[in-house]
Amino acid sequence: HTETETQQKIRNLIRTIPNYPKDGVMFRDITTLVSDAKGFQLSVTALADRYSGKKISKVAGIEARGFIFGAVLAEKLRAGFVPIRKKGKLPGKTLSQEYELEYGKDTLEIHVGAVSRGDHVLLVDDLLATGGTATAAANLIGKCGGSIYECCFLVDLPDLRGRDRLEKNNYSVFALCTFSGE
C-alpha cells in the first residue's frame, strides 16, 4: 500500500537510532514525533478521524508509549481510557496475562472492571513488532468481556510479522506508517 502525504510526514518525524538497545536493531523513536507540535497533532488527528463515530466505548493503551496516543484518542473519541500495565503497577484488583518475550516471559495487567462485557475497545500502542505484547493485551480485554474494535499502532515493523500474529487471532490491525527492511 502507498502512504499518504500525511503518513509520509509522520514517518519522517520518527527518528531511527541504529544498534539500540542492541547491535542490529533499528530503534524507531517516536519522541521526535510527539515533541513536534504539528507532527503530534497530525498523527492524533489521522487516528481520531479513522475511529470517529465508530461506537468505541474504551481506548486501552499499552504501557508506556501507548498511553501517549491512547489517552488523547480516548478524549477525542469521548471514550474512557484504560491503562494496560506491566505486572505490579496497578493498585487495585487485576487480571493478568503472561506473554513470551525474545528472552523469557513478562506479564501485563488490567484493573478488574476497567472493561466490561459489551465494551468496544480500541487497543493502542506506539509500535507493532512481533505482536506478543498486543496479543496479550487484547486477550486481557477479552477476559474482561470486552471486544477489540481494532489494534491501532503508529508504526508497524512488518518484517517482524506482528500483524500476521494478531490477524491469526482474528484481530483487525491498523498502523499509521510502516518501516520495512530498513
Beta strands, then each sheet from edge to edge (+ up, - down):
strand 1: 15-18
strand 2: 26-29
strand 3: 58-62
strand 4: 80-86
strand 5: 94-100
strand 6: 105-111
strand 7: 120-128
strand 8: 147-156
strand 9: 173-178
sheet 1: 1+ 2-
sheet 2: 5+ 6- 4+ 3+ 7+ 8+ 9+
end
